[in-house]
Amino acid sequence: LPPGLAEVTGKEFGANLSRERTDMLDTGVLIWLVDSYDTDRAKVQADPLYSRLKVKTEGRDIYLENEELVGAATSFITPLSLPFLLDRLVPQLTAAVDGNPATAVQRAAT
């Protein structure tokens, strides 16, 4: 976890971050689980604080939609869903960390 994020989340699964702490999202890869791929991705990408982070400028962010199978597979890990998730998420992770911001992280196939 990025420095300080463990203190924010504590023992909880997640936490709310103020916009002023957007810097805590600057990680090697950031996976967003969103309600609407197009709408929420556009909102996040347009945020002036987020748009300055290296995770965004270097194309290391991935968006998964909650209602799509890949997004659901991140929440309900089972012996059957894990291979499905890995088959779709690994190519996205590979694209995100290849060191070339021009490499687009494609939306996961469902």
Steps between C-alpha positions, in 0.01 A plus 500: 500500500611857444639678807221610733223298337514221759436758771196630312344157443596350835353152528219581258473376142494855368470864597403838366776735393457874481585656166801661665643151560471388139879461513447177696364345180833538319594132498665258259159407359159622609188293436172691514180301555233732358125497445518630143816440298457793262344756735709433810824459306442836331433666837814358658718580199373860496571565868776765516667346807492146365616608155834612646584162655755277329261205520273695263758675280691174449182304420522268800132514594249227424121531512268207567124537497316355802223342296726335246628150570860612547402762756278253682781244501715740704237503773403135506823304478434128469693210349291549186521879476874533564619349167236710318622815675869431443447423130348845455688709755857389422497651147374828646769497769765421239391797288485729803854427620682471167668839551342654191221751573385465138398139561125506553358282774214334318167437669487143627316251283191357665 
